[in-house]
Each structure stands twice: as C-alpha cells, then as structure tokens.
Amino acid sequence: MQQNCKQCAVTFDSTDSDLQFYDKVSPVFGDKKYLIPPPTHCPDCREQRRLAQRNERKLHKDVCALCGNSIISSLPPDSPYTVYCIPCWWSDKWDAFSYGRDFDFSRPFFEQFHDLQRDVPKACVLQLNNENCDYNQLIAYSKNAYMCPGSYFVEDCMYVRKSQYCRDCVNSNALNKCELVADSTNCDGCFSSHHLISCRNCSSSSYLSDCTSLKDCFMCSGIQNKQYCFKNKQLDKAVYEKTLEQYAKVSPDALMKEFQAFNQTIVKRAQIQLNSEHSTGDYLYNCHNALNCSDCFNIEDSKYVLESEGVKDSMDISMHDKDIVLCYEMTTAGEKNYLTKFCYCTVASPQSMYLTSCFYLSDGFGCDSIHGKHQYCILNKQYTKQEYEALVPRIVEHMQKTGEWGEFFPIETSLFAYNQTIAQDHYPTTKEKAVAKGWQWRDEKNETLQVEKVIPAAQLPSTIDDIPDDILNWAIQCEATGKPYRIIKQELAFYRKMKLPIPRLHPDERHRRLVALRNPRKLWQRQCADCGTEIHTTYAPDRPETVYCEACYLKAIY
C-alpha cells in the first residue's frame, strides 16, 4: 500500500511483508490482537525521529541533585530535569516507583508520559561498567576513554564514535578491533594507521580506501594483499620510503584533497558488504535478508536497521546490540529484547512498549528509568498481571482514538534540543524550521576556556616534534569554525607516538568531516558501468565515480 508521509509528504510503500510483520509483533491480550497500524511516517522520517532522542556529544558540567558531587551531564544545567550522577542513579537511594501515577483517559498518552519524564530523575550520562570514562555518553565496559559515545570494550581512546574492541585510537568512527588508528571510519582489524576509509586488516599505512590486508602502503584504493604501494603502484622499499619523505611536509588538508581526487578514479562497488546475501545497504557484515540497513553486523530477516548487531526479524531499529528479536521502532539499547516496541535505551525488557532508560523490566508500558527485575508496570506504577492485562488494552484503545498508537515518541518531547542530537548529523535543519515544528533548539554559546593563551590553528607548528608540552595549557582556534578547543594530555601522547600533527579543527568539525567521508544512507538506481545490469547503490547517479555491480567489482579486483 502507498502512503504519504505525515511529516515530509513524500510517498512511500508499506509492502505486504511489512504488513505481515506489523501483524506478527502486534500485542495480544486475552483473545484479542491489537494491530499495530502501518506507519504514518516514511522510513527516513521514522529514523530521524529515533535519532532525535539520542545526544552523543554535547556534554555539560553540573552537580548531582542527590549527592552534590560534580558531574558531566548530557543534559544542560538549565534543563527542567532532575539529574543524578551515575552511582546515585543506579543506587537504591531513590525509587523510580515513587513517581508512579494512574493513567488519565482524558489526556493523550504522550503528554502524560512527558510529564512523567520531567519528574523522574535522569542519569547524567548512560554508562555501564566503565573505568575513568566520565566524559562519555552511551558507553560500556571501557577504560580511559574520552568522548567515545556508543562504544564498548574500548581502552585509551579519544573522540572515537560507535566502536568496539579498540585500543589507542583517536578521531574515528565505527572501528572494530583496531589499535593505534586515527582519523578513520568503518575499519576492521587495522593497526598503526591513519586516514583509512572502509579498510580491513591494514597496518602501517595511511590514506587508504576500500583496501584489505595492506602493509606499508600510502594513498591507495581498492587493492589488497600488497606492501609498499603508492597510488596502487608497486614500489620497492627504498622508493616507497623516499615517496613518504617527499610527502612528509604536505599539510593534512592537501593530502586529503589529493587522496580524494585519486580515490574517485578507482572503480567502486555498488554496496559495501561482506559475507552478506539478499541484503541492501552499506557496511553490512554477516547479514542475511537485511534490507535498507547500514553499519550492521549479524542482521537477519530485518529491515531499516542502523548501526546494530545481532538483530533478527525486526524493523526500524537504531543502535541496538545482541539478541534483538521481533522488535519494532527502537533506538539506543542493549541486549535481550523480544517483542519490544517503541522504546529508547531499553535493555532486557521483553514484551514492553513505550519505555525510556529501563533495564530488566518485562511487560512494561510507558515507564521511565526503572532498573532491576520488575514486571507489569504502567507509568512507573506496579500492577498485578491481571490488572496489567486489563488496563493496557484500554490504554491502547485510547491511543487509537488519539492517533498515538503505533507511533514512536515525537521529536518535540525529546529530552534534548534537536541540534544536539545525531539527527542533526544526518537530517540537518535550521533553527527556524525546527522551532516552527515545535522541536527544541539550543543556541551554542561561545566557550570560555581557562587557558594561558589562545593560538589560531594556522600558527601551530607543522610537525609534532615542534609542539611544546605547554600546549596543554592553550586554547586553539579551529581554522574552519573559529571555535576554541583544547588538547588533552592523553591525546598529545598519541599524536607524538604516531608522529601526527596536532589537529587544526575543533572536535565537532572533525566529527562532521568524518561523517561526510561516507556515502549517504540512501540507495539510487544506476547501471553497472561494466556489464550494464541494473544496480542499487549509495553513489548518486550524478557522482563521478565508476560503479560496478558486485560480480564485476570482484572480477576487477581479483
């Protein structure tokens, strides 16, 4: 069936298989199934709505409202929410059930739920089992990490987003099992390298794209199992080392421009996938029947899944990991969710709906910040099984009348300003347009840093050997945005170890440019430039790259 998106008015399809999925995950109470209706928003607007709940990088200094200790918080001090430090939020010093309330059938559900959210204390940042990771949101099982949102099992990393099992990495995105890697995106098993794009098992190399098992290579694209290569040409060791010496004084900006110009001349595969079948989208690994997905591992029989791992038979999932089965419209959560729907940051909460920041709450509806093994709760109030199964159907019927049933949390009720969430990365808008839609917006204030001096980035020495120790006491003005930033001690040690120059861009600008290195999460129809067969690819038809279907691409590189 075809529909027009309620938000952007674009026409989109809900296929027969989509409708069958909605039927399969619809809740049943007694002998009645409460059907989840087809979505009113197109896939992009649904994703935007989920991403608008997730603030990863905008952190603020505050104090815990319970113990008074200083904290780093994802919520600004002037927000309407009560914010606790991590130990207090996880403790039994307060009771989330004390904020419970009856459902009011004279009011819309989302209005009541937002009232509950305003009352229930929030964790300053959402973390689990970390050591020395205060400056992070959404991180787990990590040590000595700084600004590494969405990561787990990382150690001694800085400004590394959505990565896992990494050590000593900086200014990167979506790394897996990497060490001593900088300024890179979507890489797996790489070591002692920098400026890599979609590379696997590469070491002692820089400025590579779509390469596998390279060692001591520079400015290459689409090759594998090589050593001492420059622009895909084989050199002997002496010539290769002389080439590196010639480029040693070239600025990073000039190097990137030359690399990107060369990279455009190399044949591209339509979609970046490994060990995947019957799937569409980029950066898919070990996936089967994963349609319109991106940045995923081990996805099966699912659709519209983003940055997730271990998801099966689910739709519209963003940033979920491990044992996610028959789930719908979920964002930012962990393992063991089954038949869970319309939730933000929910772990091990099967058969629940409309939860935020809940852990181990099964059969819950409309609850916030409950952690511990509980069951049959509505608006943070405990019920018996019989009471729960009688009341939830009445709430669903009420939501059907108000038009809320089957919808994810509205953007206007997000805890965060739209421009401080990752929705702004992928669906950028202006303050005027956001405010007109009722979305929150937070104007960024000029940062005031307590430093000995401020230096424009252009005045930084070109080599790391000439950088003095007291740079840690300076503020640097970003050469692109003018925003001030500082270099931390751990970061300086990394650049010296890797012989890399001090970045001349603010961390926000570094992040923006990393995002820009990736193709859009959108598929266009093109023809394979070799065999002419119809393909779907993330390379827009007006781009200059030569794009091959998978068969022709593999034939060309092997």
TAMOBEL-V609350 format. One record per pair of residues at least 12 apart in sequence whose C-alpha atoms are under 10 Angstrom apart, sorted by the first residue. I is the first residue (numbers start at 1). J is the second residue. Records with the same first field share a line. If there is no record, write none. Layout:
I: J / J
This chain:
1: 13 / 14 / 15 / 16 / 18 / 19 / 38
2: 14 / 15
3: 38 / 39 / 40 / 41 / 42
4: 40 / 41 / 42
5: 39 / 40 / 41 / 42 / 43 / 44 / 45 / 46
6: 39 / 40 / 41 / 42 / 45
7: 40 / 41 / 42 / 45 / 46 / 437
8: 41 / 42 / 44 / 45
9: 40 / 41 / 42
10: 41 / 42 / 44 / 45
11: 41 / 42
12: 39 / 40 / 41 / 42 / 43
13: 38 / 39 / 42 / 43
14: 38 / 39 / 42 / 43
15: 38
18: 38 / 39 / 303 / 315
19: 35 / 36 / 37 / 38 / 39
21: 36 / 38 / 302 / 313 / 314 / 315 / 326 / 327 / 328
22: 35 / 36 / 37 / 38 / 39 / 314 / 315 / 326 / 327 / 328 / 406
23: 35 / 36 / 37 / 38
24: 36 / 313 / 326 / 339
25: 313 / 314 / 326 / 327 / 328 / 338 / 339 / 340 / 341 / 351
26: 326 / 328 / 339 / 341 / 406
27: 339 / 340 / 341 / 351 / 352 / 353 / 392 / 393 / 396
28: 389 / 393
29: 388 / 389 / 390 / 391 / 392 / 393
30: 389 / 390 / 393
32: 393
33: 393
34: 393 / 396 / 397 / 400 / 405
35: 396 / 405 / 406
36: 396 / 400 / 405 / 406 / 407
37: 400 / 405 / 406 / 407
38: 406 / 407
39: 406 / 407 / 408
40: 406 / 407
41: 407 / 408
43: 292 / 303 / 304 / 316
44: 304 / 316 / 426 / 427 / 521 / 522
45: 427
46: 304 / 316 / 317 / 329 / 407 / 408 / 410
47: 304 / 305 / 306 / 316 / 317 / 318 / 329 / 330 / 331 / 423 / 426 / 427
48: 411 / 422 / 423 / 424 / 425 / 426 / 427 / 428
49: 329 / 331 / 408 / 409 / 410 / 411 / 412 / 414 / 418 / 423 / 427
50: 316 / 317 / 318 / 319 / 329 / 330 / 331 / 332 / 342 / 343 / 344 / 408 / 409 / 410 / 411 / 414 / 422 / 423
51: 318 / 319 / 331 / 332 / 344 / 411 / 414 / 418 / 421 / 422 / 423 / 424 / 425 / 426 / 427
52: 331 / 409 / 410 / 411 / 412 / 413 / 414 / 415 / 416 / 417 / 418 / 419 / 420 / 421 / 422 / 423 / 424 / 427 / 439
53: 331 / 332 / 344 / 345 / 356 / 409 / 410 / 411 / 412 / 413 / 414 / 415 / 416 / 417 / 418 / 420 / 421 / 422 / 423
54: 74 / 137 / 138 / 319 / 331 / 332 / 344 / 345 / 414 / 415 / 416 / 417 / 418 / 420 / 421 / 422 / 423
55: 74 / 75 / 125 / 137 / 138 / 149 / 414 / 415 / 416 / 417 / 418 / 419 / 420 / 421 / 422 / 423
56: 74 / 125 / 136 / 137 / 138 / 139 / 147 / 148 / 149 / 150 / 161 / 162 / 420 / 421 / 422
57: 74 / 135 / 136 / 137 / 138 / 147 / 148 / 149 / 159 / 161 / 420 / 421 / 422 / 507 / 508 / 511
58: 73 / 74 / 75 / 76 / 136 / 137 / 147 / 416 / 419 / 420 / 421 / 508
59: 71 / 72 / 73 / 74 / 75 / 76 / 124 / 125 / 135 / 136 / 137 / 147 / 420
60: 72 / 73 / 74 / 75 / 76 / 77 / 124 / 135
61: 73 / 74 / 75 / 76 / 77 / 124 / 135
62: 74 / 75 / 76 / 77 / 78 / 83 / 84 / 85 / 124
63: 77 / 83 / 84 / 85 / 124
64: 82 / 83 / 84 / 85 / 86 / 88 / 89 / 123 / 124
65: 81 / 82 / 83 / 84 / 85 / 88 / 121 / 122
66: 82 / 83 / 84 / 85 / 88 / 89 / 93 / 94 / 121
67: 84 / 85 / 87 / 88
68: 84 / 85
69: 84 / 85
70: 85
71: 83 / 84 / 85 / 86 / 124 / 125 / 134 / 135
72: 85 / 86 / 124 / 125 / 134 / 135 / 136 / 137
73: 85 / 86 / 122 / 123 / 124 / 125 / 126 / 134 / 135 / 136 / 137
74: 122 / 123 / 124 / 125 / 126 / 135 / 136 / 137 / 138 / 415 / 416 / 420
75: 122 / 123 / 124 / 125 / 415 / 416 / 417
76: 124 / 416 / 442
79: 118 / 415 / 416
80: 117 / 118 / 119 / 415
81: 117 / 118 / 119 / 120 / 121 / 122 / 415
82: 117 / 118 / 119 / 120 / 121 / 122 / 123 / 124
83: 120 / 121 / 122 / 123 / 124 / 125
84: 121 / 122 / 123 / 124 / 125
85: 122 / 123 / 124 / 125 / 126
86: 122 / 123 / 124 / 125 / 126 / 127 / 128 / 134
87: 123
88: 123 / 124
89: 121 / 122 / 123 / 124 / 125 / 126 / 369 / 371
90: 123 / 128 / 369 / 370 / 371 / 372
91: 371
94: 121
95: 120 / 121 / 369 / 370 / 371 / 380
96: 119 / 120 / 121 / 367 / 368 / 369 / 370 / 371 / 380 / 381
97: 120 / 367 / 368 / 369 / 370 / 377 / 378 / 379 / 380 / 381 / 382
98: 120 / 380 / 381
99: 116 / 117 / 119 / 120 / 121 / 368 / 379 / 380 / 381
100: 116 / 119 / 120 / 367 / 368 / 377 / 378 / 379 / 380 / 381 / 382
101: 116 / 378 / 379 / 380 / 381 / 382
102: 378 / 379 / 380 / 381
103: 366 / 378 / 379 / 381 / 391 / 392 / 395
104: 395
105: 394 / 395 / 398 / 399
106: 398
107: 398 / 399 / 402
108: 395 / 398 / 399 / 401 / 402 / 403 / 404
109: 354 / 366 / 379 / 395 / 396 / 398 / 399 / 402 / 404 / 405
110: 354 / 366 / 399 / 402 / 404 / 407 / 408 / 409 / 410 / 413
111: 413
112: 366 / 379
113: 354 / 355 / 356 / 366 / 367 / 368 / 379 / 380 / 409 / 413
114: 366 / 368 / 409 / 413 / 414 / 415
115: 413
116: 366 / 367 / 368 / 379 / 380
117: 356 / 366 / 367 / 368 / 369 / 379 / 413 / 414 / 415
118: 368 / 415
119: 368
120: 367 / 368 / 369 / 370 / 380
121: 368 / 369
122: 357 / 368 / 369 / 415
123: 357 / 369
124: 137
125: 137 / 138 / 139
126: 138 / 139 / 140 / 149 / 150 / 345 / 357
127: 139 / 140 / 141 / 142 / 149 / 150 / 152
128: 140 / 141 / 142 / 152
129: 141 / 142 / 143 / 152 / 153
130: 142 / 143 / 144 / 145 / 152 / 153 / 154 / 155
131: 143 / 144 / 145 / 155
132: 144 / 145 / 146 / 155 / 156
133: 145 / 146 / 147 / 148 / 155 / 156
134: 146 / 147
135: 147 / 148 / 149 / 158
136: 148 / 149 / 150 / 151 / 158 / 159
137: 149 / 150 / 151
138: 150 / 151 / 152 / 162 / 332 / 333 / 345
139: 151 / 152 / 153 / 154 / 161 / 162 / 163 / 164
140: 152 / 153 / 154 / 164
141: 153 / 154 / 155 / 164 / 165
142: 154 / 155 / 156 / 157 / 164 / 165 / 166 / 167
143: 155 / 156 / 157 / 167
144: 156 / 157 / 158 / 167 / 168 / 490
145: 157 / 158 / 159 / 160 / 167 / 168 / 169 / 490
146: 158 / 159 / 160 / 170 / 488 / 490 / 491
147: 159 / 160 / 161 / 170 / 171 / 507
148: 160 / 161 / 162 / 163 / 170 / 171 / 172 / 173
149: 161 / 162 / 163 / 173
150: 162 / 163 / 164 / 174 / 307 / 319 / 320 / 332 / 333
151: 163 / 164 / 165 / 166 / 173 / 174 / 175 / 176
152: 164 / 165 / 166
153: 165 / 166 / 167 / 177
154: 166 / 167 / 168 / 169 / 176 / 177 / 178 / 179
155: 167 / 168 / 169 / 179
156: 168 / 169 / 170 / 179 / 180 / 490 / 491 / 494
157: 169 / 170 / 171 / 172 / 179 / 180 / 181 / 182 / 490 / 491 / 494
158: 170 / 171 / 172 / 182 / 488 / 490 / 491 / 494
159: 171 / 172 / 173 / 182 / 183 / 491 / 507 / 508 / 510 / 511
160: 172 / 173 / 174 / 175 / 181 / 182 / 183 / 184 / 185 / 511
161: 173 / 174 / 175 / 185 / 511
162: 174 / 175 / 176 / 186 / 295 / 307 / 308 / 319
163: 175 / 176 / 177 / 178 / 185 / 186 / 187 / 188
164: 176 / 177 / 178 / 188
165: 177 / 178 / 179 / 189
166: 178 / 179 / 180 / 181 / 188 / 189 / 190 / 191
167: 179 / 180 / 181 / 191
168: 180 / 181 / 182 / 191 / 192 / 490 / 491 / 494
169: 181 / 182 / 183 / 184 / 191 / 192 / 193 / 194 / 491 / 494
170: 182 / 183 / 184 / 194 / 491 / 494 / 495
171: 183 / 184 / 185 / 194 / 195 / 491 / 503 / 507 / 510 / 511 / 514
172: 184 / 185 / 186 / 187 / 194 / 195 / 196 / 510 / 511 / 514 / 515
173: 185 / 186 / 187 / 197 / 511 / 514 / 515
174: 186 / 187 / 188 / 198 / 283 / 295 / 307
175: 187 / 188 / 189 / 190 / 198 / 199
176: 188 / 189 / 190 / 200
177: 189 / 190 / 191 / 201
178: 190 / 191 / 192 / 193 / 200 / 201 / 202 / 203
179: 191 / 192 / 193 / 203
180: 192 / 193 / 194 / 203 / 204 / 494 / 497 / 498
181: 193 / 194 / 195 / 196 / 203 / 204 / 205 / 206 / 494 / 498
182: 194 / 195 / 196 / 206 / 494 / 495 / 498 / 500
183: 195 / 196 / 197 / 206 / 207 / 510 / 511 / 513 / 514
184: 196 / 197 / 198 / 199 / 206 / 207 / 208 / 209 / 514 / 517
185: 197 / 198 / 199 / 209 / 514 / 515 / 517 / 518
186: 198 / 199 / 200 / 210 / 283 / 295 / 518
187: 199 / 200 / 201 / 202 / 209 / 210 / 211 / 212 / 283
188: 200 / 201 / 202 / 212
189: 201 / 202 / 203 / 212 / 213
190: 202 / 203 / 204 / 205 / 212 / 213 / 214 / 215
191: 203 / 204 / 205 / 215
192: 204 / 205 / 206 / 215 / 497 / 498
193: 205 / 206 / 207 / 208 / 215 / 216 / 217 / 218 / 498
194: 206 / 207 / 208 / 498 / 500
195: 207 / 208 / 209 / 218 / 219 / 252 / 255 / 256 / 259 / 514
196: 208 / 209 / 210 / 211 / 219 / 220 / 221
197: 209 / 210 / 211 / 221 / 514 / 517 / 518
198: 210 / 211 / 212 / 221 / 222 / 272 / 283 / 518
199: 211 / 212 / 213 / 214 / 221 / 222 / 223 / 224
200: 212 / 213 / 214 / 224
201: 213 / 214 / 215 / 224 / 225
202: 214 / 215 / 216 / 217 / 224 / 225 / 226 / 227
203: 215 / 216 / 217 / 227
204: 216 / 217 / 218 / 227
205: 217 / 218 / 219 / 220 / 227 / 228 / 229
206: 218 / 219 / 220
207: 219 / 220 / 221 / 230 / 231 / 255 / 256 / 258 / 259 / 260 / 263
208: 220 / 221 / 222 / 223 / 230 / 231 / 232 / 259 / 260 / 263
209: 221 / 222 / 223 / 259 / 260 / 263 / 266
210: 222 / 223 / 224 / 263 / 266 / 268 / 269 / 272
211: 223 / 224 / 225 / 226
212: 224 / 225 / 226
213: 225 / 226 / 227
214: 226 / 227 / 228 / 229
215: 227 / 228 / 229
216: 228 / 229 / 230 / 237 / 240 / 241
217: 229 / 230 / 231 / 232 / 233 / 234 / 235 / 240 / 244
218: 230 / 231 / 232 / 233 / 240 / 243 / 244 / 259
219: 231 / 232 / 233 / 255 / 256 / 258 / 259 / 260 / 262 / 263
220: 232 / 233 / 259 / 262 / 263 / 266
221: 259 / 260 / 262 / 263 / 264 / 265 / 266 / 267 / 268
222: 263 / 266 / 267 / 268 / 269 / 553 / 556 / 557
223: 266 / 557 / 558
224: 557 / 558
227: 240
228: 240 / 241
230: 243 / 244
231: 259 / 262 / 263 / 266
232: 262 / 266
248: 463
249: 462 / 463
250: 462
251: 462 / 463 / 501
252: 462 / 500 / 501 / 503 / 504
253: 504
260: 517
263: 545
264: 543 / 544 / 545 / 546
265: 544 / 545 / 546
266: 545 / 546 / 547
267: 529 / 545 / 546 / 547 / 548 / 552 / 553 / 556 / 557
268: 529 / 537 / 539 / 545 / 546 / 547 / 548 / 549 / 550 / 553
269: 528 / 537 / 538 / 539 / 545 / 546 / 547 / 548 / 549 / 550 / 551 / 552 / 553 / 554
270: 282 / 523 / 524 / 525 / 526 / 527 / 528 / 535 / 536 / 537 / 538 / 539 / 546 / 547 / 548 / 549 / 550 / 553
271: 283 / 284 / 523 / 535 / 536 / 537 / 538 / 539 / 547 / 548 / 549 / 550
272: 284 / 285 / 294 / 295 / 537 / 538 / 550
273: 285 / 286 / 287 / 294 / 295 / 296 / 550
274: 286 / 287 / 297
275: 287 / 288 / 298
276: 288 / 289 / 290 / 297 / 298 / 299 / 300
277: 289 / 290 / 300
278: 290 / 291 / 300 / 301
279: 291 / 292 / 293 / 299 / 300 / 301 / 302 / 303
280: 292 / 293 / 294 / 303 / 304 / 523 / 536 / 537 / 538
281: 293 / 294 / 295 / 296 / 304 / 305 / 306 / 521 / 522 / 523 / 536 / 537 / 538
282: 294 / 295 / 296 / 518 / 519 / 520 / 521 / 522 / 523 / 537 / 538
283: 295 / 296 / 297 / 307
284: 296 / 297 / 298 / 299 / 306 / 307 / 308
285: 297 / 298 / 299 / 309
286: 298 / 299 / 300 / 309 / 310
287: 299 / 300 / 301 / 302 / 309 / 310 / 311 / 312
288: 300 / 301 / 302 / 312
289: 301 / 302 / 303 / 312 / 313
290: 302 / 303 / 304 / 305 / 311 / 312 / 313 / 314 / 315
291: 303 / 304 / 305 / 315
292: 304 / 305 / 306 / 316 / 521 / 522 / 523
293: 305 / 306 / 307 / 308 / 315 / 316 / 317 / 318 / 521 / 522
294: 306 / 307 / 308 / 318 / 520 / 521 / 522
295: 307 / 308 / 309 / 319 / 521
296: 308 / 309 / 310 / 311 / 318 / 319 / 320 / 321
297: 309 / 310 / 311 / 321 / 322
298: 310 / 311 / 312 / 321 / 322
299: 311 / 312 / 313 / 314 / 322 / 324
300: 312 / 313 / 314 / 325
301: 313 / 314 / 315 / 326
302: 314 / 315 / 316 / 317 / 325 / 326 / 327
303: 315 / 316 / 317 / 328
304: 316 / 317 / 318 / 328 / 329
305: 317 / 318 / 319 / 320 / 328 / 329 / 330 / 331
306: 318 / 319 / 320 / 331 / 521
307: 319 / 320 / 321 / 332
308: 320 / 321 / 322 / 324 / 331 / 332 / 333 / 334
309: 321 / 322 / 323 / 324 / 334 / 335
310: 322 / 323 / 324 / 325 / 335 / 336
311: 323 / 324 / 325 / 326 / 327 / 335 / 336 / 337
312: 324 / 325 / 326 / 327 / 338
313: 325 / 326 / 327 / 328
314: 326 / 327 / 328 / 329 / 330 / 338 / 339 / 340 / 341
315: 327 / 328 / 329 / 330 / 341
316: 328 / 329 / 330 / 331 / 341 / 342
317: 329 / 330 / 331 / 332 / 333 / 341 / 342 / 343
318: 330 / 331 / 332 / 333 / 344
319: 331 / 332 / 333 / 334 / 345
320: 332 / 333 / 334 / 335 / 336 / 337 / 345 / 346 / 347
321: 333 / 334 / 335 / 336 / 337 / 347
322: 334 / 335 / 336 / 337
323: 335 / 336 / 337 / 338 / 348
324: 336 / 337 / 338 / 339 / 340 / 347 / 348 / 350
325: 337 / 338 / 339 / 340 / 350
326: 338 / 339 / 340 / 341 / 350 / 351
327: 339 / 340 / 341 / 342 / 343 / 350 / 351 / 352
328: 340 / 341 / 342 / 343 / 353 / 406 / 408
329: 341 / 342 / 343 / 344 / 353 / 354 / 406 / 407 / 408 / 409
330: 342 / 343 / 344 / 345 / 346 / 353 / 354 / 355 / 408
331: 343 / 344 / 345 / 346 / 356 / 408
332: 344 / 345 / 346 / 347 / 356 / 357
333: 345 / 346 / 347 / 348 / 356 / 357 / 358 / 359
334: 346 / 347 / 348 / 349 / 359
335: 347 / 348 / 349
336: 348 / 349 / 350 / 360
337: 349 / 350 / 351 / 352 / 360 / 362
338: 350 / 351 / 352 / 362
339: 351 / 352 / 353 / 363
340: 352 / 353 / 354 / 355 / 362 / 363 / 364
341: 353 / 354 / 355 / 365 / 406 / 407 / 408
342: 354 / 355 / 356 / 365 / 366 / 405 / 406 / 407 / 408 / 409
343: 355 / 356 / 357 / 358 / 365 / 366 / 367 / 408 / 409
344: 356 / 357 / 358 / 368 / 408 / 409
345: 357 / 358 / 359 / 368 / 369
346: 358 / 359 / 360 / 361 / 368 / 369 / 370 / 371
347: 359 / 360 / 361 / 362 / 371
348: 360 / 361 / 362 / 373
349: 361 / 362 / 363 / 364 / 373 / 374 / 375
350: 362 / 363 / 364 / 375
351: 363 / 364 / 365
352: 364 / 365 / 366 / 367 / 375 / 376 / 377
353: 365 / 366 / 367 / 378 / 408
354: 366 / 367 / 368 / 378 / 379 / 407 / 408 / 409
355: 367 / 368 / 369 / 370 / 378 / 379 / 380 / 409
356: 368 / 369 / 370 / 409
357: 369 / 370 / 371
358: 370 / 371 / 372
359: 371 / 372 / 373 / 374
360: 372 / 373 / 374 / 375
361: 373 / 374 / 375 / 376 / 377
362: 374 / 375 / 376 / 377
363: 375 / 376 / 377 / 378 / 385 / 388 / 389
364: 376 / 377 / 378 / 379 / 380 / 381 / 382 / 383 / 388 / 392
365: 377 / 378 / 379 / 380 / 381 / 388 / 392 / 395
366: 378 / 379 / 380 / 381 / 392
367: 379 / 380 / 381
368: 380
375: 388
376: 388 / 389 / 392
377: 392
378: 391 / 392 / 395
410: 439
411: 434 / 437 / 438 / 439 / 440
412: 434 / 435 / 437 / 438 / 439 / 440
413: 438 / 439 / 440
414: 439 / 440
415: 440
416: 439 / 440 / 441 / 442
417: 434 / 439 / 440 / 441 / 442 / 443
418: 430 / 431 / 434 / 435 / 439 / 440 / 441 / 442
419: 431 / 434 / 439 / 440 / 441 / 442 / 443 / 444
420: 440 / 441 / 442 / 443 / 444
425: 511 / 512 / 515 / 516
426: 515 / 516 / 520 / 521
431: 443
446: 482 / 483 / 484
447: 483 / 484 / 485
448: 475 / 484 / 485
449: 473 / 474 / 475 / 484 / 485 / 486
450: 473 / 474 / 475
451: 471 / 472 / 473 / 474 / 475 / 476 / 486
452: 470 / 471 / 472 / 473 / 474 / 475
453: 471 / 473 / 474 / 475 / 476
454: 471 / 473 / 474 / 475 / 476 / 477 / 484 / 485 / 486
455: 471 / 474 / 475 / 476 / 477 / 478 / 484
456: 475 / 476 / 477 / 478 / 479 / 482 / 483 / 484 / 504
457: 475 / 476 / 477 / 478 / 479 / 480 / 482 / 484 / 485 / 502 / 503 / 504 / 505 / 506
458: 476 / 477 / 478 / 479 / 504
459: 476 / 477 / 479 / 504
460: 476 / 501 / 502 / 503 / 504
461: 501 / 502
462: 500 / 501 / 502
463: 496 / 499 / 500 / 501 / 502
464: 492 / 495 / 496 / 497 / 498 / 499 / 500 / 501 / 502
465: 495 / 496 / 499 / 500 / 501
466: 501
467: 492 / 496 / 501 / 502
468: 492
469: 489 / 492 / 493
470: 489
471: 486 / 487 / 488 / 489 / 492 / 502
472: 486 / 487 / 488 / 489 / 491 / 492
473: 486 / 487 / 488 / 489
474: 486 / 487
475: 487
476: 503 / 504 / 505 / 506
477: 504 / 505 / 506
478: 503 / 504 / 505 / 506 / 507 / 508 / 509
479: 503 / 504 / 505 / 506 / 509
480: 504 / 505 / 506 / 509
481: 505 / 506 / 508 / 509
482: 505 / 506
483: 505 / 506 / 507 / 508 / 509
484: 505 / 506 / 507
485: 504 / 505 / 506 / 507 / 508
486: 506 / 507
487: 502 / 503 / 506 / 507
518: 538
519: 537 / 538 / 539 / 540
520: 538 / 539 / 540
521: 537 / 538 / 539
522: 536 / 537 / 538 / 539 / 540
523: 535 / 536 / 537 / 538 / 539 / 540
524: 536 / 537 / 538 / 539 / 540 / 541
525: 537 / 538 / 539 / 540 / 541
526: 538 / 539 / 540 / 541 / 547 / 548 / 549
527: 541 / 547 / 548 / 549
528: 546 / 547 / 548 / 549 / 550 / 551 / 552 / 553
529: 545 / 546 / 547 / 548 / 549 / 552
530: 546 / 547 / 548 / 549 / 552 / 553 / 556
531: 548 / 549 / 551 / 552
532: 548 / 549
533: 548 / 549
534: 548 / 549
535: 547 / 548 / 549 / 550
536: 549
537: 549
